[in-house]
């Protein structure tokens, strides 16, 4: 994970690297993808984005 990138970039990485695949195989579970953008200057969360996979 890298600081000063967008939440959208983080979500794109999660999808491209298929991190959620192993969790999607479990029946009856809802998977939440969270893209979080951190600020290296303020040491805070700049932005976040969620996508729900049913």
Kinemage of the C-alpha trace (Angstrom):
@kinemage 1
@onewidth
@group {chain A} dominant
@subgroup {mainchain}
@vectorlist {calphas} color= white
{ca unk a 1} P 0.000 0.000 0.000
{ca unk a 2} L 1.307 3.410 -0.871
{ca unk a 3} L 0.472 6.787 0.627
{ca unk a 4} L -0.831 9.722 -1.400
{ca unk a 5} L -2.699 7.610 -3.954
{ca unk a 6} L -6.444 7.741 -4.543
{ca unk a 7} L -9.024 5.445 -3.001
{ca unk a 8} L -10.020 4.486 -6.549
{ca unk a 9} L -6.425 3.393 -7.242
{ca unk a 10} L -6.479 1.222 -4.127
{ca unk a 11} L -9.744 -0.446 -5.203
{ca unk a 12} L -8.336 -1.033 -8.675
{ca unk a 13} L -5.312 -2.794 -7.149
{ca unk a 14} L -7.543 -5.024 -5.017
{ca unk a 15} L -9.474 -6.072 -8.132
{ca unk a 16} L -6.433 -6.490 -10.411
{ca unk a 17} L -4.579 -8.648 -7.892
{ca unk a 18} L -7.800 -10.554 -7.134
{ca unk a 19} L -7.348 -10.357 -3.363
{ca unk a 20} L -11.049 -10.994 -2.689
{ca unk a 21} L -11.345 -14.171 -4.782
{ca unk a 22} L -10.665 -16.595 -1.926
{ca unk a 23} L -13.353 -14.951 0.216
{ca unk a 24} L -15.969 -14.976 -2.541
{ca unk a 25} L -15.862 -18.774 -2.620
{ca unk a 26} L -17.475 -19.014 0.811
{ca unk a 27} L -21.233 -19.287 0.426
{ca unk a 28} L -23.455 -16.797 2.190
{ca unk a 29} L -20.710 -14.250 2.823
{ca unk a 30} L -20.780 -10.646 1.695
{ca unk a 31} L -17.365 -9.247 0.816
{ca unk a 32} L -16.576 -5.557 1.251
{ca unk a 33} L -13.693 -4.105 -0.754
{ca unk a 34} L -12.222 -0.997 0.875
{ca unk a 35} L -9.921 1.363 -0.976
{ca unk a 36} L -8.311 3.758 1.483
{ca unk a 37} L -6.149 6.759 0.582
{ca unk a 38} L -3.707 7.874 3.264
{ca unk a 39} L -1.932 11.235 3.454
{ca unk a 40} L 1.789 11.011 4.147
{ca unk a 41} L 1.873 14.656 5.261
{ca unk a 42} L -1.093 14.672 7.631
{ca unk a 43} L -0.895 10.989 8.563
{ca unk a 44} L -4.651 10.766 8.089
{ca unk a 45} L -7.168 9.090 5.808
{ca unk a 46} L -7.736 11.380 2.812
{ca unk a 47} L -10.486 9.386 1.148
{ca unk a 48} L -12.055 5.956 1.158
{ca unk a 49} L -14.284 4.012 -1.151
{ca unk a 50} L -16.242 0.815 -0.581
{ca unk a 51} L -17.579 -1.744 -3.001
{ca unk a 52} L -19.806 -4.601 -1.850
{ca unk a 53} L -19.631 -7.992 -3.541
{ca unk a 54} L -22.602 -10.239 -2.890
